[in-house]
Each structure stands twice: as C-alpha cells, then as structure tokens.
Amino acid sequence: MSRLPSIRARPQYQHLDDTICMAMLDEASLDFEAYTNRPDPGKQADSVIVEIACIKLNMLGAEGSSSASEGDVSRSWDALPESLRVRMDRWRRPMVAKRSRR
C-alpha cells in the first residue's frame, strides 16, 4: 500500500479508482521481477515500480499499440524506456541456462 500514495500524489491519476491503481502496481511489480530475475526488493525499488505503474496507467486503452495519431497530435509509447531499464539494471540477475545431466 505504500506505493499507492506516490501515484495518488500525481494529479493525472487522482480521479482513478484505487483498484485500478493497485492492479497497475501489481503488474509493475511483476514486470520488475521478470526483468531483474529476482523478487521485488520492496521499498528500495518503490520509485522504479511506481514509474512502471504510471507508464501502464498512461497506456490504458492503448494496449497493443506503439503509436497513435489524432488530428495534429501524435503519441508514441515505449513499453519500458531505456532510462528505466538502466535504473533496474542494478538489481538484474543474469539468467543462467541449466545444463542437462547425462
């Protein structure tokens, strides 16, 4: 629950239901775990996971799209921006291929 106030502090998300915000935080935590190959470290990764959740909230309704144009306005999305990946790299554990026993 400690990450929810960080999202609520942003004006663009104050109108959203807590259930939606918590779902995005849960997904963001799973994305963090998948990228780093380790469990969510908790408070140490709060800012990174909140940023991932905000990206997910911004993309609601645009799932599966990488860009959109409406009139003179064009938008594009990057699932995980390089700047965020760099921040997560400090926790990243390399995947090790298991050798089969013969």
C-alpha positions as CSV (number, residue, x, y, z in Angstrom):
1,M,0.0,0.0,0.0
2,S,2.9,2.4,0.4
3,R,3.3,2.9,-3.3
4,L,-0.3,3.9,-3.9
5,P,0.2,7.4,-2.3
6,S,3.0,8.0,-4.7
7,I,0.6,7.5,-7.6
8,R,-2.2,9.5,-5.9
9,A,0.2,12.5,-5.5
10,R,0.2,12.9,-9.3
11,P,-2.8,15.0,-10.4
12,Q,-3.5,13.0,-13.6
13,Y,-4.2,9.8,-11.5
14,Q,-6.3,11.3,-8.7
15,H,-9.6,10.5,-10.5
16,L,-8.7,6.8,-10.9
17,D,-10.1,4.1,-8.6
18,D,-7.7,2.6,-6.1
19,T,-8.4,-0.8,-7.5
20,I,-7.1,0.2,-11.0
21,C,-4.0,1.8,-9.4
22,M,-3.3,-1.2,-7.3
23,A,-3.7,-3.5,-10.3
24,M,-1.1,-1.5,-12.2
25,L,1.2,-1.5,-9.2
26,D,0.9,-5.3,-9.0
27,E,1.6,-5.7,-12.7
28,A,4.5,-3.3,-12.4
29,S,6.0,-5.4,-9.6
30,L,5.7,-8.5,-11.8
31,D,7.4,-6.6,-14.7
32,F,10.2,-5.6,-12.4
33,E,10.6,-9.2,-11.2
34,A,10.6,-10.5,-14.8
35,Y,13.2,-8.0,-15.9
36,T,15.5,-8.4,-12.9
37,N,15.0,-12.2,-12.4
38,R,14.6,-11.6,-8.7
39,P,11.7,-10.9,-6.3
40,D,10.6,-7.3,-5.7
41,P,13.0,-5.9,-3.1
42,G,10.3,-3.7,-1.5
43,K,10.9,-0.1,-0.5
44,Q,14.3,0.1,-2.4
45,A,12.5,-0.3,-5.7
46,D,9.4,1.8,-4.9
47,S,10.3,4.7,-7.3
48,V,11.0,2.3,-10.2
49,I,7.9,0.3,-9.7
50,V,5.7,3.4,-9.4
51,E,7.2,4.7,-12.7
52,I,6.4,1.4,-14.4
53,A,2.8,1.6,-13.0
54,C,2.4,5.2,-14.3
55,I,3.5,4.1,-17.7
56,K,0.9,1.3,-17.6
57,L,-1.8,3.8,-16.4
58,N,-0.9,6.1,-19.3
59,M,-1.2,3.3,-21.8
60,L,-4.7,2.2,-20.6
61,G,-6.9,1.9,-23.6
62,A,-3.9,1.8,-26.0
63,E,-2.7,-1.8,-25.2
64,G,-1.0,-3.4,-28.2
65,S,-0.3,0.0,-29.8
66,S,3.1,1.6,-30.2
67,S,1.8,4.9,-31.6
68,A,-1.4,6.8,-32.3
69,S,-2.3,10.0,-34.2
70,E,-5.4,12.2,-33.7
71,G,-5.5,15.2,-35.9
72,D,-2.3,17.1,-35.4
73,V,-1.3,15.2,-32.2
74,S,0.9,12.1,-32.4
75,R,1.8,10.0,-29.4
76,S,4.2,7.0,-29.2
77,W,4.9,4.6,-26.3
78,D,7.9,2.6,-25.3
79,A,6.9,-0.3,-23.0
80,L,10.0,0.2,-20.8
81,P,12.1,3.3,-21.6
82,E,15.8,2.9,-21.7
83,S,16.2,5.3,-18.7
84,L,14.0,3.0,-16.6
85,R,15.9,-0.2,-17.7
86,V,19.1,1.4,-16.7
87,R,17.7,2.1,-13.2
88,M,16.6,-1.6,-12.9
89,D,19.9,-3.0,-14.1
90,R,21.4,-2.6,-10.6
91,W,19.1,-5.3,-9.4
92,R,19.3,-7.5,-12.5
93,R,20.5,-11.1,-12.1
94,P,21.6,-12.8,-15.3
95,M,19.6,-15.8,-16.4
96,V,21.7,-19.0,-16.3
97,A,20.9,-21.8,-18.6
98,K,20.6,-25.1,-16.8
99,R,22.7,-27.9,-18.1
100,S,21.1,-31.2,-18.6
101,R,22.6,-34.2,-16.9
102,R,23.5,-37.2,-18.9
